[in-house]
Amino acid sequence: MIGKNRFSLEGKVALITGGGHGIGFGIGQAYAEAGATIVFNARSGEALEKGLAAYREAGIQAFGHVADVTKEEEIQAMVAKVQEEVGTIDILVNNAGIIKRIPMVEMSAEDFRQVVDIDLTGPFIVSKAVLPGMIRKGQGKIINICSMMSELGRETVSAYAAAKGGLKMLTRNIASEYGQFNIQCNGLGPGYISTPQTAPLREEGHPFNTFIVGRTPAARWGTPEDLAGPAVFLASEASDFVNGHVLYVDGGILAYIGKQP
């Protein structure tokens, strides 16, 4: 409709797991600029305070809770508290995750399970807690932070690739099962993004930096700002007929086979 801002998030409540830093924080900033109320979780009080301080510094009032995405009781309690404080969660971003770079034959089953537990079981637990409120409201958006490893494999990331591949399929299944309630579940697949965590890899002359820049048609690392527009799109009514899709924001890596020698 002409004159209507279909990308507005005014009046919406957005829960971003692990949203106090990195990609999650960047998405939180974008959602706040679009009008949403921001809620995030952290696994410790210290991490929570750092996240709240970061939002305050950005001029954003955010609400934070200590909760572990792998603990169902903690997540259920957090969601109930959020509903009391600011209302039903309209937008869920399953962002919390870890990666362990260990060759598969050297990786313990315990390490493998930990990655899968946080990166795949976590989104299941949080989505399960949030979905009833969305069903009652007759609308909702779930955005799962997937990865290029949802599509590709590479050395040392067997657990991460398995979890992110599973997250892609969980995304499609939530879309299939709950689309009838006007709930859209999509994935956002970042490429290699400039964050404080990737700073050591981005130093000029670092072999990994050279590899990524050469492998990316855009010839650069992505930024949190590059994710802002796609993240807002998937959270807004502009994407109401987009469901079960993974939107890759990777500068073209997945489309590129590499330069001919």
C-alpha positions as CSV (number, residue, x, y, z in Angstrom):
1,M,0.0,0.0,0.0
2,I,1.4,3.4,-1.0
3,G,2.3,5.6,1.9
4,K,2.5,2.8,4.4
5,N,5.9,1.8,5.9
6,R,5.8,-2.0,5.6
7,F,9.2,-2.2,7.3
8,S,8.2,-0.5,10.5
9,L,8.5,-2.5,13.7
10,E,6.6,0.0,15.8
11,G,4.9,-1.6,18.8
12,K,6.6,-4.9,18.3
13,V,8.6,-6.8,21.0
14,A,11.7,-8.5,19.8
15,L,13.7,-11.2,21.7
16,I,17.2,-11.7,20.5
17,T,19.1,-14.5,22.1
18,G,22.7,-13.6,22.7
19,G,21.7,-10.1,21.6
20,G,24.2,-8.2,23.8
21,H,27.1,-8.3,21.5
22,G,28.3,-9.0,17.9
23,I,25.7,-9.8,15.2
24,G,22.9,-10.0,17.7
25,F,23.6,-6.6,19.0
26,G,23.7,-5.2,15.5
27,I,20.3,-6.7,14.8
28,G,19.0,-5.2,18.0
29,Q,20.2,-1.8,17.0
30,A,18.4,-2.1,13.7
31,Y,15.2,-3.3,15.2
32,A,15.3,-0.5,17.8
33,E,15.7,2.1,15.0
34,A,12.7,0.5,13.3
35,G,10.6,1.0,16.4
36,A,10.8,-2.3,18.3
37,T,11.3,-2.9,22.0
38,I,14.4,-5.0,22.4
39,V,14.9,-7.9,24.8
40,F,17.9,-10.1,25.0
41,N,19.4,-12.8,27.1
42,A,22.9,-13.6,28.4
43,R,24.3,-16.6,30.2
44,S,25.8,-14.6,33.0
45,G,25.1,-11.4,35.0
46,E,28.4,-9.9,33.8
47,A,27.6,-10.5,30.1
48,L,24.1,-9.1,30.7
49,E,25.4,-5.9,32.2
50,K,27.9,-5.4,29.3
51,G,25.0,-5.8,26.9
52,L,22.8,-3.4,28.7
53,A,25.6,-0.9,28.8
54,A,26.2,-1.3,25.1
55,Y,22.6,-0.6,24.3
56,R,22.6,2.4,26.7
57,E,25.6,3.8,24.9
58,A,23.8,3.5,21.6
59,G,20.8,5.4,23.1
60,I,18.6,2.3,23.3
61,Q,16.6,1.1,26.3
62,A,16.8,-2.6,26.2
63,F,15.6,-5.3,28.6
64,G,17.9,-8.1,29.6
65,H,17.6,-11.5,31.3
66,V,20.0,-14.1,32.5
67,A,19.0,-17.4,30.9
68,D,20.7,-20.3,29.1
69,V,19.1,-21.3,25.8
70,T,19.9,-24.9,26.5
71,K,17.9,-24.9,29.8
72,E,14.2,-25.2,29.1
73,E,13.0,-24.2,32.5
74,E,15.1,-21.0,32.4
75,I,13.8,-20.1,29.0
76,Q,10.1,-20.7,29.9
77,A,10.6,-18.5,33.0
78,M,12.3,-15.8,30.9
79,V,9.5,-15.7,28.3
80,A,6.8,-15.5,31.0
81,K,8.7,-12.6,32.6
82,V,9.1,-10.8,29.2
83,Q,5.3,-11.1,28.6
84,E,4.6,-9.5,32.0
85,E,7.1,-6.7,31.5
86,V,6.6,-5.6,27.9
87,G,4.0,-7.9,26.3
88,T,3.9,-10.9,23.9
89,I,7.0,-11.5,21.9
90,D,6.3,-10.7,18.3
91,I,9.8,-11.3,16.9
92,L,12.3,-14.0,17.9
93,V,15.8,-14.0,16.7
94,N,17.6,-17.3,17.5
95,N,21.1,-15.8,17.4
96,A,23.0,-17.4,20.4
97,G,25.6,-19.8,19.2
98,I,29.1,-21.2,19.4
99,I,31.7,-22.7,17.1
100,K,34.5,-25.1,18.0
101,R,37.2,-25.5,15.3
102,I,38.6,-29.0,15.9
103,P,39.4,-31.7,13.3
104,M,36.6,-34.3,13.4
105,V,38.8,-37.2,14.4
106,E,40.2,-35.1,17.3
107,M,36.8,-33.8,18.5
108,S,35.2,-35.4,21.5
109,A,31.6,-36.4,21.5
110,E,31.1,-34.0,24.4
111,D,32.4,-31.0,22.4
112,F,30.2,-32.1,19.4
113,R,27.1,-32.3,21.7
114,Q,27.8,-28.9,23.2
115,V,27.8,-27.2,19.8
116,V,24.7,-28.9,18.7
117,D,23.0,-28.3,22.0
118,I,23.5,-24.5,21.8
119,D,23.3,-24.0,18.1
120,L,20.3,-26.3,17.3
121,T,18.6,-27.5,20.5
122,G,18.7,-23.9,21.8
123,P,16.6,-22.5,18.9
124,F,14.2,-25.4,19.4
125,I,13.8,-24.7,23.1
126,V,13.3,-20.9,22.7
127,S,11.0,-21.2,19.7
128,K,8.9,-23.7,21.6
129,A,8.6,-21.3,24.5
130,V,7.6,-18.3,22.3
131,L,5.3,-20.0,19.8
132,P,2.2,-20.3,22.0
133,G,2.1,-16.5,22.5
134,M,2.4,-16.0,18.8
135,I,-0.3,-18.5,18.1
136,R,-2.7,-16.7,20.5
137,K,-1.9,-13.4,18.9
138,G,-2.3,-14.7,15.4
139,Q,1.0,-13.5,14.1
140,G,4.8,-13.8,14.7
141,K,8.2,-13.8,13.2
142,I,11.0,-16.2,14.0
143,I,14.4,-15.6,12.4
144,N,17.0,-18.3,12.9
145,I,20.6,-17.2,12.4
146,C,21.9,-19.8,10.1
147,S,25.3,-19.9,8.3
148,M,27.0,-20.6,5.0
149,M,27.8,-23.8,6.8
150,S,24.1,-24.6,6.5
151,E,25.0,-25.3,2.9
152,L,28.8,-26.0,2.9
153,G,31.3,-28.0,4.8
154,R,34.9,-27.2,5.5
155,E,37.6,-28.6,7.7
156,T,37.4,-28.4,11.5
157,V,33.7,-27.4,11.7
158,S,31.8,-30.7,11.6
159,A,29.7,-30.0,14.7
160,Y,28.9,-26.4,13.6
161,A,28.0,-27.4,10.1
162,A,25.8,-30.3,11.4
163,A,24.0,-27.9,13.8
164,K,23.5,-25.1,11.2
165,G,22.3,-27.6,8.6
166,G,19.8,-28.9,11.1
167,L,18.8,-25.3,11.9
168,K,18.0,-24.7,8.3
169,M,15.6,-27.7,8.4
170,L,14.1,-26.7,11.7
171,T,13.4,-23.3,10.1
172,R,11.5,-25.0,7.2
173,N,9.6,-27.3,9.6
174,I,8.5,-24.4,11.9
175,A,7.3,-22.6,8.8
176,S,5.4,-25.7,7.6
177,E,3.8,-26.4,10.9
178,Y,2.9,-22.9,12.1
179,G,2.4,-20.9,8.9
180,Q,-1.4,-21.5,9.3
181,F,-1.3,-19.2,12.3
182,N,0.3,-16.3,10.3
183,I,3.7,-17.1,11.7
184,Q,6.7,-16.8,9.4
185,C,10.0,-18.6,10.2
186,N,12.9,-17.8,8.1
187,G,16.7,-18.0,8.4
188,L,19.3,-15.3,8.0
189,G,22.7,-16.7,6.8
190,P,25.6,-14.3,7.4
191,G,28.8,-14.5,5.5
192,Y,32.0,-13.5,7.1
193,I,31.2,-10.5,9.2
194,S,33.4,-7.9,10.9
195,T,32.8,-8.2,14.6
196,P,35.2,-7.9,17.6
197,Q,35.3,-11.7,17.6
198,T,36.7,-11.8,14.0
199,A,39.1,-8.8,14.5
200,P,42.3,-11.0,14.8
201,L,41.4,-12.8,11.5
202,R,40.9,-9.5,9.6
203,E,44.4,-8.1,10.1
204,E,46.1,-7.1,6.9
205,G,48.3,-9.9,5.6
206,H,46.6,-12.6,7.7
207,P,46.2,-15.7,5.5
208,F,42.5,-16.1,6.5
209,N,41.8,-12.5,5.6
210,T,43.4,-12.9,2.2
211,F,41.4,-16.1,1.7
212,I,38.0,-14.5,2.6
213,V,38.5,-11.3,0.6
214,G,39.6,-13.4,-2.4
215,R,36.8,-15.8,-2.1
216,T,34.0,-13.2,-1.8
217,P,32.8,-11.5,-5.0
218,A,32.2,-8.3,-2.9
219,A,35.9,-8.5,-2.1
220,R,35.4,-7.5,1.6
221,W,34.1,-8.7,4.9
222,G,30.5,-7.9,5.7
223,T,29.5,-5.6,8.5
224,P,26.7,-5.7,11.0
225,E,25.1,-2.9,9.0
226,D,24.9,-5.2,6.0
227,L,22.7,-7.5,8.0
228,A,20.4,-4.8,9.3
229,G,18.2,-4.4,6.2
230,P,17.6,-8.1,5.6
231,A,17.0,-8.7,9.4
232,V,14.4,-5.9,9.5
233,F,12.8,-7.2,6.3
234,L,12.3,-10.7,7.8
235,A,10.9,-9.2,11.0
236,S,8.4,-6.9,9.3
237,E,5.1,-7.3,7.5
238,A,7.0,-6.8,4.2
239,S,7.9,-10.5,4.5
240,D,4.5,-11.8,5.5
241,F,4.4,-14.2,2.5
242,V,8.0,-15.3,2.8
243,N,8.2,-18.5,4.9
244,G,10.8,-21.3,5.3
245,H,13.5,-19.4,3.4
246,V,17.1,-18.8,4.3
247,L,18.4,-15.4,3.1
248,Y,22.1,-15.5,2.7
249,V,23.9,-12.2,3.3
250,D,27.4,-13.3,2.2
251,G,28.7,-11.0,-0.4
252,G,28.1,-13.7,-3.0
253,I,30.3,-16.5,-1.6
254,L,27.7,-19.2,-2.1
255,A,27.3,-18.2,-5.7
256,Y,31.0,-18.2,-6.5
257,I,33.3,-21.1,-7.4
258,G,36.4,-19.0,-7.4
259,K,38.7,-17.5,-10.0
260,Q,40.2,-19.7,-12.7
261,P,43.9,-20.2,-12.1
